[in-house]
Amino acid sequence: MAGTSTHTVTNQPPPLAGYDVFTADRALVEAVDRYTGADVLEEVRAELSALGRAAGSAQLHEWAAQADEHPPRLRSHDRYGHRIDEVDFHPAWHRLLGKGVSAGLTGAWARPSGHVRRAAGFLVWTQVEAGTCCPLSMTHAAVPALRADAELAAEWEPRLVSTIYERELRPAGQKPGALFGMGMTEKQGGSDVRANTTAARPLAEDGAYLLTGHKWFCSAPMSDAFLVLAQAPGGLTCFLVPRVLPDGTRNVFRIQRLKDKLGNRSNASAEVEFDGTWARRVGEEGRGVRTIIGMVAATRLDCALGSAGLMRQAVAQAVHHCAHREAFGGKLVDKPLMRNVLADLALESEAATALALRLAAAWDDGGEQERAFLRLAVPAAKYWITKRCAPVAVEAAECLGGNGYVEESGLPRLVRESPLNSIWEGAGNVQALDVLRALRREPGALDACLTEIGRAHGADHRLDRAVKDLFTELADLDGVEGRARRLAERLALVLQGSLLVRYAPPEVADAFCASRLGGDHGASFGTLPAGLDLESVVDRARPA
């Protein structure tokens, strides 16, 4: 029988697998070293390297593909007709979520350098399959809101920071660990949560209420409990809604349908109805937004971290491909135009990582100055980093050519995921307006940001000029709402520039300041000016 082979496969890159996602990311490793206490640095490095090796393994890549290819399914009733409101996930999703929990991605609050080590881990874990990051983020972020009630915090916080994942729905007091979701928005209001209509009726039991209403977006509906907003007699209030009551009965939590989303398909997002649903008040009546704002700030930081992780994985895949693929007589990575594209993408990725980890370090510090810094820097960073994610992912896919448009490459999953963090937890306009709100109501926030930026004063003339331009923007507040996005963008860019000038290699800082702050940059990636050391920028971004 004649042979059936028509050709030998050549000039294809090996899979980017079997590597340590953490240690291969030089910008992330340096940020962790910079902000982690010396007494725990070796422990943190070992912990993140173990997570990085798992994240880079072929086994987890397979699980991630399975979870994405088999999205969750709603089971509203059991075989006998009883309403159960459960969501079935592929086993791979549970395996990935369990690994995220066991890695401490919900446990930042009680460990030394907890926020930096957890932020770095979250950035690494996003690169596996971002669909498991939602329950991890919500659970982590629920802690500051629950601390508005000391009794609730004492009961729930140990469960939330646990490293044990148990999927079954049963009373949380009988489980070694618990996960949290969140329900804030409603059909008629969206981000305007003060327009919520869900009603909370007080019961005789102190702090207990019955809720009636709906939530248009409920994150992670199979979680053990949820923080929700509802209208109590005293105004909009925060509540804790458990899925299962202490006596083992199911709380009224009717899942109407699951959202059919563009990306993030392995994760369930639901529309839910409350009809006499038991809830426990968190904080005071009428102070729901103030109570839940700590959770919102933490989830917004996770949006920035998640986008930084997606960008890093997109850049790693693009550089890896181009370092092995040959065309027109040489490696793609050595071609001047492709090198310009890759370097440009790498700059965006490193700047996002630097700013996101700086915010995590501010959480660890916890001082008054750092809290003020976070109040302004978080919405600015969330606005800008998440906005940059989609164009980076699309350009990285283009670096692979037609292969980048094929599901097997993994790039289409990154592209579908890339707009999510810009939309969730307050879309771009909400973040830009929050920047204005912080400027108007908390003058200490601007002082803290300017102090941070000023630590690089005199180190680069383009950064200094950009800071002066920012002062000009701030001095003219007439009609500022229409310029809110411009202001948020400039603030984020000078923060990134300040960090890169102080901590990144000179070639990275020089290229960033020339293009992002000096104005020598086109409207698309791959338009960096001449005279920069782009080879070093690309080499730094290459996963070892």
Residue pairs with C-beta under 8 A, 6 or more apart in sequence:
11 325
11 326
12 324
12 325
13 320
13 321
13 323
13 324
13 325
14 324
15 58
16 56
16 316
16 317
16 320
16 543
17 56
17 57
17 58
17 61
18 56
18 57
18 58
19 53
19 56
19 543
19 544
20 49
20 52
20 53
20 56
21 51
21 52
21 53
21 55
21 56
21 124
21 127
21 543
22 28
22 29
22 48
22 49
22 51
22 52
22 55
22 120
22 124
23 29
23 49
23 52
23 544
24 52
24 56
24 316
24 543
24 544
25 124
25 312
25 316
25 353
25 543
26 540
27 349
27 350
27 353
27 354
27 504
27 540
28 120
28 123
28 124
28 312
28 353
28 357
29 45
30 503
31 116
31 120
31 353
31 354
31 357
31 358
31 503
32 44
32 45
32 48
32 116
32 117
32 120
32 357
33 41
33 45
34 357
34 361
34 503
35 113
35 116
35 357
35 358
35 360
35 361
35 364
36 44
36 113
36 116
36 117
37 112
37 113
39 112
40 112
40 113
40 117
44 113
44 116
44 117
44 120
47 103
47 104
47 117
47 121
48 117
48 120
48 121
48 124
51 103
51 121
51 124
51 125
52 124
54 60
54 99
54 103
55 124
55 125
55 127
55 128
60 96
60 99
60 128
61 128
61 410
62 92
63 92
63 95
63 96
63 129
64 92
64 96
64 128
64 129
65 410
66 90
66 92
67 89
67 90
67 92
67 93
67 96
67 129
67 131
67 132
67 266
68 129
68 131
68 265
68 266
68 413
70 90
70 92
70 266
71 265
71 266
72 87
72 88
72 89
72 90
72 93
72 258
72 266
72 267
72 268
73 87
73 88
73 258
74 86
74 87
74 255
74 257
74 258
74 268
74 270
75 84
75 85
75 86
75 87
75 88
76 83
76 84
76 85
76 255
77 83
77 84
78 84
83 254
84 250
85 221
85 250
85 253
85 254
85 255
86 169
86 222
86 255
87 221
87 222
87 255
87 258
87 268
87 270
89 222
89 266
89 268
90 266
93 129
93 131
93 132
93 266
94 165
94 167
96 128
96 129
96 132
97 132
97 135
97 136
97 165
98 165
100 125
100 132
100 133
100 136
101 136
101 162
101 163
101 164
101 165
101 177
101 179
102 163
102 164
102 165
103 121
103 125
103 163
104 111
104 117
104 118
104 121
104 163
105 118
105 121
105 122
105 125
105 136
105 140
106 136
106 139
106 140
106 160
106 161
106 162
106 179
107 114
107 118
107 140
107 160
107 161
107 162
107 163
108 114
108 115
108 117
108 118
108 119
108 140
108 161
108 363
109 140
109 143
109 157
109 161
110 161
111 117
111 118
113 364
114 364
115 360
115 361
115 363
115 364
116 357
116 360
116 361
116 364
118 140
118 360
119 301
119 305
119 356
119 357
119 359
119 360
120 357
120 360
122 133
122 136
122 137
122 302
122 305
122 306
122 309
123 305
123 306
123 308
123 309
123 312
123 353
123 356
123 357
124 309
125 132
125 133
125 136
125 309
126 133
126 305
126 306
126 309
126 310
126 313
127 309
127 310
127 312
127 313
127 316
129 266
130 263
130 264
130 267
130 306
130 309
130 310
130 417
130 420
131 264
131 265
131 266
131 267
132 266
132 267
133 267
133 302
133 306
134 219
134 220
134 264
134 267
134 269
135 179
135 180
135 181
135 219
135 220
135 223
135 267
137 298
137 299
137 302
137 306
138 179
138 180
138 181
138 182
138 219
138 220
138 223
138 295
138 299
139 160
139 178
139 179
139 180
139 223
140 160
140 298
140 302
141 180
141 182
141 294
141 295
141 296
141 298
141 299
141 302
142 156
142 160
142 180
142 182
142 227
142 295
143 153
143 157
143 160
143 161
143 298
144 294
144 295
144 297
144 298
145 227
145 238
145 282
145 283
145 291
145 292
145 294
145 295
146 152
146 153
146 156
146 157
146 160
146 227
146 240
146 282
147 153
147 157
147 294
148 238
148 282
148 283
148 291
149 281
149 282
149 283
152 240
152 280
152 282
155 173
156 172
156 178
156 225
156 240
159 172
159 175
159 176
159 177
159 178
159 224
160 177
160 178
160 179
160 180
162 176
162 177
162 178
163 177
164 176
164 177
165 177
165 179
166 175
166 176
166 177
167 222
168 175
169 222
169 224
169 243
169 244
169 250
170 244
170 248
171 242
171 244
171 245
171 246
171 247
171 248
172 178
172 224
172 225
172 242
172 244
173 246
175 224
178 223
178 224
178 225
179 220
179 223
179 224
180 220
180 223
180 224
180 225
180 226
180 227
181 218
181 219
181 220
181 221
181 223
181 225
181 226
181 227
182 218
182 219
182 226
182 227
182 228
182 295
182 299
183 215
183 217
183 218
183 219
183 226
183 227
183 228
183 229
183 241
183 272
184 193
184 196
184 215
184 217
184 228
184 229
184 292
185 191
185 193
185 215
185 216
185 217
186 193
186 195
186 196
186 197
186 198
186 213
186 214
186 215
186 216
187 214
187 216
188 195
188 197
189 195
189 196
190 216
191 426
191 427
191 430
193 229
193 236
193 288
193 289
194 236
194 289
196 213
196 229
196 230
196 231
196 236
197 213
197 231
198 211
198 212
198 213
198 214
198 215
198 228
198 229
198 230
198 231
198 274
199 211
199 212
199 213
199 230
199 231
200 209
200 210
200 211
200 230
200 231
200 232
200 237
200 239
200 279
200 281
201 209
201 210
201 211
201 212
202 208
202 209
202 232
202 233
203 209
203 210
207 280
207 281
208 278
208 279
208 280
208 281
209 230
209 232
209 239
209 278
209 279
209 280
209 281
210 276
210 277
210 278
210 279
211 228
211 230
211 239
211 241
211 274
211 276
211 277
211 278
211 279
212 274
212 275
212 276
212 277
213 230
213 273
213 274
214 256
214 271
214 272
214 273
214 274
215 228
215 271
215 272
215 274
216 271
217 259
217 269
217 270
217 271
218 226
218 255
218 269
218 270
218 271
218 272
219 269
220 267
220 268
220 269
221 253
221 255
221 258
221 268
221 269
221 270
221 272
222 243
222 268
223 243
224 242
224 243
224 244
225 240
225 241
225 242
225 243
226 240
226 241
226 243
227 238
227 239
227 240
227 241
227 282
227 292
227 295
228 238
228 239
228 241
228 274
228 279
229 236
229 237
229 238
229 239
229 288
229 289
229 292
230 236
230 237
230 239
230 274
230 279
230 288
231 237
232 281
232 285
232 286
233 285
234 284
234 285
234 286
235 285
235 286
235 287
235 288
236 286
236 288
236 289
237 281
237 282
237 283
237 284
237 285
237 286
237 287
237 288
237 291
238 281
238 282
238 283
238 287
238 288
238 291
238 292
239 279
239 280
239 281
239 282
240 279
240 280
240 281
240 282
241 251
241 253
241 274
241 277
241 278
241 279
242 251
242 278
242 280
243 250
243 251
243 253
244 250
244 251
245 251
245 278
251 277
251 278
252 274
252 275
252 276
252 277
252 278
253 272
253 274
253 277
254 272
254 273
254 274
254 275
255 270
255 271
255 272
256 270
256 271
256 272
256 273
257 270
257 271
258 268
258 269
258 270
259 269
259 270
259 271
261 269
261 420
262 416
262 419
262 420
263 413
263 415
263 416
263 417
263 418
263 419
263 420
264 416
264 417
264 420
265 416
282 291
282 292
283 290
283 291
284 291
296 425
296 426
297 374
297 378
298 363
299 425
300 378
300 379
300 382
300 425
300 426
300 431
301 356
301 359
301 360
301 363
301 378
301 381
301 382
302 425
303 382
303 385
303 386
303 421
303 422
303 424
303 425
304 352
304 355
304 356
304 359
304 378
304 381
304 382
304 385
304 386
304 421
305 356
305 360
306 420
306 421
307 352
307 385
307 386
307 388
307 389
307 418
307 421
307 422
308 349
308 352
308 353
308 356
308 385
310 389
310 392
310 393
310 414
310 417
310 418
310 421
311 345
311 348
311 349
311 352
311 388
311 389
311 392
311 393
312 349
312 352
312 353
313 414
314 345
314 349
314 392
314 393
314 396
314 397
314 411
314 414
314 418
315 342
315 345
315 346
315 348
315 349
315 392
315 396
315 541
316 541
316 542
316 543
317 396
317 400
317 409
317 410
317 411
317 414
318 342
318 345
318 395
318 396
318 399
318 400
319 333
319 342
319 346
319 538
319 541
319 542
319 543
320 542
320 543
321 332
321 399
321 400
321 403
322 331
322 332
322 333
322 338
322 342
322 399
323 331
323 332
323 333
323 542
324 331
325 331
325 332
326 332
327 335
328 335
332 338
332 399
333 339
333 342
333 538
337 526
338 399
338 526
339 534
339 535
339 538
340 526
340 527
340 528
340 534
341 395
341 399
341 525
341 526
342 399
342 534
342 538
342 541
343 511
343 528
343 532
343 534
343 537
343 538
343 541
344 515
344 525
344 526
344 527
344 528
345 392
345 395
345 396
345 399
345 525
345 541
346 508
346 537
346 538
346 540
346 541
347 508
347 511
347 512
347 515
347 516
347 528
347 537
348 388
348 392
348 525
349 392
349 541
350 500
350 504
350 508
350 540
350 541
351 496
351 499
351 500
351 512
351 516
352 385
352 388
352 496
354 496
354 499
354 500
354 503
354 504
355 377
355 381
355 385
355 492
355 495
355 496
355 499
356 381
356 385
358 377
358 452
358 495
358 499
359 374
359 377
359 378
359 381
362 370
362 371
362 373
362 374
362 377
363 370
363 374
368 444
369 444
369 448
369 451
370 448
372 442
372 444
372 445
372 447
372 448
373 445
373 448
373 449
373 451
373 452
375 438
375 442
375 445
376 435
376 438
376 439
376 442
376 445
376 446
376 448
376 449
376 491
377 448
377 449
377 452
377 491
377 495
379 426
379 431
379 432
379 434
379 435
379 438
379 488
380 431
380 435
380 488
380 491
380 492
380 495
381 492
381 495
382 421
382 425
382 426
382 431
383 428
383 431
383 432
383 435
383 485
383 488
383 489
383 492
384 488
384 489
384 492
384 493
385 492
386 421
386 422
386 428
387 422
387 428
387 489
389 418
389 419
389 421
389 422
390 415
390 418
390 419
390 422
391 525
392 418
392 525
393 411
393 414
393 415
393 417
393 418
394 415
394 418
395 524
395 525
395 526
396 404
396 411
396 414
397 404
397 405
397 409
397 411
397 412
397 414
397 415
398 404
400 409
400 411
403 409
404 411
404 412
405 411
405 412
406 412
407 413
422 428
426 434
428 485
429 484
429 485
431 488
432 484
432 485
432 487
432 488
433 481
433 484
435 484
435 487
435 488
435 491
436 480
436 481
436 484
436 487
438 445
438 446
439 445
439 446
439 474
446 474
449 491
449 495
452 495
452 498
453 467
453 494
453 495
453 498
454 467
454 498
455 498
455 502
456 463
456 497
456 498
456 499
456 501
456 502
457 464
457 467
458 464
459 501
459 502
460 497
460 501
460 509
460 510
460 513
460 517
462 497
462 513
462 514
462 517
462 518
463 494
463 497
463 498
463 501
463 513
463 517
465 517
465 518
466 490
466 493
466 494
466 497
466 517
467 494
469 490
470 490
470 491
470 494
473 483
473 486
473 487
473 490
474 487
480 487
493 516
493 517
494 517
496 512
496 516
497 509
497 512
497 513
497 516
497 517
500 508
500 509
500 512
500 513
501 509
501 513
504 512
505 536
505 540
507 532
507 533
507 534
507 536
507 537
508 536
508 537
508 540
510 532
510 533
511 528
511 532
511 533
511 534
511 537
514 520
514 521
514 528
514 529
514 532
515 521
515 527
515 528
515 529
520 528
520 529
521 527
521 528
521 529
528 534
